[in-house]
Amino acid sequence: MSTEARKPPAQSALKIRRILGGKAGWNGVAVQFAFAAILGWIGYEIVSNARANLENQHIAAGFGFLRNNAGFDVNQTLIPYTGSDTFLRVFVVGLLNTLVVSVVGIVFATVIGFIVALCRLSPNWLLSRVGEIYVEVIRNLPVLFQILFWYLAVLAALPNPRQSISLFGIAFISNRGLVVPSPIGQSGLVPFLAMLVFGIVASLALRFHARRALFQEGRMIRIWPYVLGLLFGLPVATMLVFGLPFTFELPQLKGFNFAGGSRIIPEFVALTVALSSYTAAFIAEIVRAGILSVHKGQMEAGASLGLSRGATLRLIVVPQAMRVIVPPLTNQYLNLTKNSSLAVAIGYPDLVSVFAGTSLSQTGQAIEIIAMTMGIYLLISLLTSAVMSVYGWRVSRSLGA
Amino acid sequence: MTDISSSSFVRQDLLAERPAPIKTTGFIGLVRTRLFNSPTNILLTIVGALLLWFTVIPSVRFLIVDAVWSGQDRTACLAENAGFAVGACWPYIQAKLPQLIYGFYPEAERWRVDLTMLLAVVLLLPLLVPRLPAKGLNAGLFFVAFPVVAFFLLHGGGIKGFGLSWTAGLLQLFDESIIGAGQALLSLSKTSAIAPLLWVVGSLIVLVGTAISWLIFPLTWLRDYVQVMGQPVWADFGITAAIVSLIAFFLAGGIRTGGRALASSIAIFIAIAIVIKLMGLDRGGLPIVTTNLWGGLLVTLVVSVTGIVTSLPIGIALALGRRSTIPLIRIFSIAFIEFWRGVPLITVLFFATYMLPLFLPGNFTVDGLVRALIGIALFTGAYQAENVRGGLAAIPRGQGEAAAALGLSWWKTTSLIVLPQALRHVIPNLVNSFISLFKDTSLVSIVALFDLLGSLRASFSDPKWSTPSTAFTGFAFAGIIYFIFCFGMSRYSLFVERRLNAHRRS
């Protein structure tokens, strides 16, 4: 007579408990219900109060106002915009202005930040002290203070357009902003751009092929002369055949202001300078910490393998440092984007300034406008953190392999 | 014994002295090894020296050498009157100093601001020096007692009741809201498709509300009885003290072990009584100064200290919530933290200024400063939550398991074992958050509050002092103040970090 193993008892109660209360069991269920009740009560209070308040102020809730005419002008627009366009268009204009100042700021901040980090890491004592002073001074002053300093003190102290400071006769700085030559497309533009794109694609393909050959068959292929030819020789040859791709229209002083060229408004200049120098101080610290985090044995091991100093840095140190640098670096990029909302203090027409500022005071639709503004920033930061977690997953996978 | 000269080789004469090794220490050594040891380095040194030359020298000239030190109005700071290219215009700062520090706070009442700042310094300094004892008492005084005292000192006004009235009032408000919600559901049930369900839920909620109103009836009755007496504040105070002391006594173990709790509770209440008596809170207190008169450094410090004091509990609660095993609480905490961390502070301030009043009952107005404070507390709380979470993650599992083996409850494990260690780990991070909070307080100037930066900006528009160097002087002054505070905090955080990592240093 064989005894069969008894079936385990049905654990339906346990399963229900697990679903409802998580690991905390029946206590968890009770706490969850109490918490949900409190949240529901707060939500009810908010909705009922908001409804009553809006009724008192005679404001119609909803997003219908987005189709109304805005009726105010914006002094920097990337897409065509007039005062008779809708609030939705204002939203897009503001968002594009935010993005443009963020991207320009990020580029400058990265460049300055890497330079300052190299200064701080330099064996030269004086230069590393200069880098340290820069970082300490900039980091310990509020970013709004710096924006206002550049806008109200430095740019306001510049001369008027008639006595503007000339940079090699091409660009002019005055208290009305920065005037630079504007490019005008010519007949050779299309073939030039086509060749440029072709050159970039072909160089990338060449590099891909060379790396494959190196990793799979151990063959070294020297590609840099071809890349040089594709990236520079080809466009120059096209230029010789089809003529210049574009010419520059130089700004000229006429009367009290400049004619021709394109003007960059002073608010943009102040915001970009302040944001990029501020963020650069943080980026410098991140880069420095990243490079210091690579053990110096790595450098010595590279040297003992007979690699040159440059090759050791490029192939061994920098890839390991990047793993430490990239996550906080993206964080700083995000911070810069969020800090660009301080444009409202100096009147640069970014999203917060034109939408949550001017549009809000014109329509009074506080809930919708602020929710949209917060939502778009939230979207940007969530997207960035999603990309970052994919990056982190890839890095950890490549480490595990 | 062989003669010494018979061995194969013995040096007969002394060796000549070798030259001393190149000095690598001290200033000369520094110059040799770190500044001028190679052509590239010489070039870099020259670049660095030029950078310093073109930044430090003009700054010093502007701040000290070319500065104007005395004068009555703008004429003193004009180049044609001074006879040289004028740098900083310090008389302008002297004239605007009261505005930059106190805003429009009435001149006769400014001693209150000074006294508050003095109190803050006296309480804060011993808290920062690790060697001094009684950290618990000190922290309690600074984080709990000081904000209350500071409120009555800065804002003024008195109290009409004490713990009993407040508890009764709060419970009554809560109860009314519950009954209101139930009645709204009941009225909705007349028109809705799911009428019976709504009716059941609505009457259930009304029933609960009525039950609560019966439960709190003794409290409200006692409050009304006390309010008509001759000394309502003191009567209320006495009753509250008695009730709280008794509860503390019994919770701590009754006659056997409750003596200590009773004594400390009575001591606390005596201290509160002394404060009430000293400030005359029962008789109306100090004259009220509304917050729209506050300004300058006062607002900056009030906003940052309130942010620091309120954001830490919010952060701890959110961090514990994020690590909770209860799904709803965890999800809520994650969503809350990620939301506030994902948006810029300025939109949070816009939210607090324009949206928050819409969410509150119509008869309930919130002061502009308080609105900004709420926004800043929520925003900073989310950042502190991530800091605290880092500390919690650093505590080994064994600590919690050991506490569980000793039979401690979750609350005791958390508050006695895990949190103290976790918070100690993250003090540097917390201080760094405080630095960014201090810098971010400048943003309140955008929502029409006059903090240091806002007052500075307002003072630029005074025609009495408009000179070419006014803006630079003002920014130099405010910059020095901001720098001193932030730099001090960052040095302190480095000091604590070194102290915490003392065992890791080689």
Contacts between the chains, C-beta under 8 A, distances in Angstrom:
chain1	res1	chain2	res2	distance
A	21	B	326	6.7
A	21	B	327	7.9
A	22	B	325	5.1
A	22	B	326	5.4
A	22	B	327	4.6
A	22	B	330	7.9
A	23	B	325	3.9
A	24	B	324	7.7
A	24	B	325	4.6
A	24	B	326	5.0
A	28	B	325	6.7
A	28	B	326	4.4
A	28	B	327	7.8
A	31	B	326	5.5
A	31	B	329	7.0
A	32	B	326	5.8
A	32	B	327	7.2
A	32	B	328	4.5
A	32	B	329	7.2
A	35	B	326	7.9
A	35	B	328	5.7
A	35	B	329	5.9
A	35	B	332	7.4
A	36	B	328	6.3
A	39	B	332	7.3
A	41	B	177	7.2
A	41	B	178	7.4
A	41	B	181	6.8
A	44	B	181	5.5
A	45	B	177	6.4
A	45	B	359	7.8
A	46	B	359	4.6
A	48	B	184	7.1
A	49	B	358	7.2
A	49	B	359	5.6
A	49	B	360	6.0
A	49	B	361	5.4
A	49	B	362	7.3
A	50	B	358	4.9
A	50	B	359	5.7
A	52	B	361	7.9
A	52	B	362	6.0
A	53	B	357	7.5
A	53	B	358	4.8
A	53	B	362	5.7
A	54	B	358	6.9
A	56	B	362	6.2
A	122	B	44	6.4
A	123	B	34	6.5
A	123	B	41	7.0
A	124	B	34	6.5
A	124	B	35	6.6
A	124	B	41	5.2
A	124	B	44	4.3
A	124	B	45	5.9
A	124	B	48	6.7
A	125	B	30	6.1
A	125	B	34	3.7
A	125	B	35	5.7
A	126	B	35	6.1
A	126	B	44	7.5
A	126	B	45	5.2
A	126	B	48	3.8
A	126	B	49	6.4
A	126	B	52	7.7
A	127	B	44	5.0
A	127	B	45	7.2
A	127	B	47	6.9
A	127	B	48	4.3
A	129	B	48	7.5
A	130	B	48	4.9
A	130	B	51	5.4
A	130	B	52	6.3
A	136	B	487	6.9
A	137	B	483	7.1
A	139	B	486	7.7
A	139	B	490	7.8
A	140	B	435	7.7
A	140	B	439	8.0
A	140	B	482	7.0
A	140	B	483	5.0
A	140	B	486	3.7
A	140	B	487	4.9
A	140	B	490	6.7
A	141	B	439	7.5
A	141	B	479	5.7
A	141	B	482	5.4
A	141	B	483	6.2
A	141	B	486	7.4
A	142	B	439	3.9
A	142	B	440	7.1
A	142	B	441	8.0
A	142	B	442	4.3
A	142	B	453	7.2
A	142	B	482	6.0
A	143	B	439	7.1
A	144	B	442	4.5
A	144	B	443	5.9
A	144	B	445	7.4
A	144	B	446	7.8
A	144	B	453	6.4
A	145	B	442	5.9
A	145	B	453	5.9
A	145	B	475	7.3
A	145	B	478	6.6
A	145	B	479	6.6
A	145	B	482	6.3
A	148	B	453	6.9
A	148	B	457	6.7
A	148	B	475	7.6
A	149	B	475	4.8
A	149	B	479	7.6
A	152	B	457	7.3
A	152	B	460	6.7
A	152	B	471	5.4
A	152	B	475	7.8
A	153	B	471	4.1
A	153	B	472	5.2
A	153	B	475	5.4
A	156	B	471	6.6
A	157	B	468	6.8
A	157	B	471	7.4
A	157	B	472	7.7
A	338	B	343	7.4
A	338	B	344	3.8
A	338	B	345	7.8
A	339	B	344	6.9
A	341	B	344	4.2
A	341	B	346	4.7
A	341	B	347	6.4
A	342	B	346	6.2
A	342	B	443	7.2
A	342	B	446	7.7
A	344	B	346	6.4
A	344	B	446	6.0
A	345	B	445	7.5
A	345	B	446	5.4
A	352	B	344	7.4
A	352	B	346	5.9
A	352	B	347	6.3
A	352	B	350	7.3
A	356	B	347	6.6
A	356	B	350	5.3
A	360	B	350	7.7
A	360	B	354	6.7
A	366	B	354	4.1
A	366	B	355	5.2
A	366	B	358	6.3
A	367	B	355	5.9
A	367	B	358	6.5
A	370	B	347	6.7
A	370	B	350	5.6
A	370	B	351	5.3
A	370	B	354	6.4
A	370	B	355	5.3
A	373	B	347	5.4
A	373	B	350	7.5
A	374	B	343	4.7
A	374	B	347	5.1
A	374	B	351	6.9
A	377	B	342	6.4
A	377	B	343	4.8
A	377	B	344	5.9
A	377	B	347	6.5
A	378	B	339	6.6
A	378	B	342	4.2
A	378	B	343	5.7
A	381	B	341	7.5
A	381	B	342	4.0
A	381	B	343	7.8
A	382	B	338	7.4
A	382	B	342	6.2
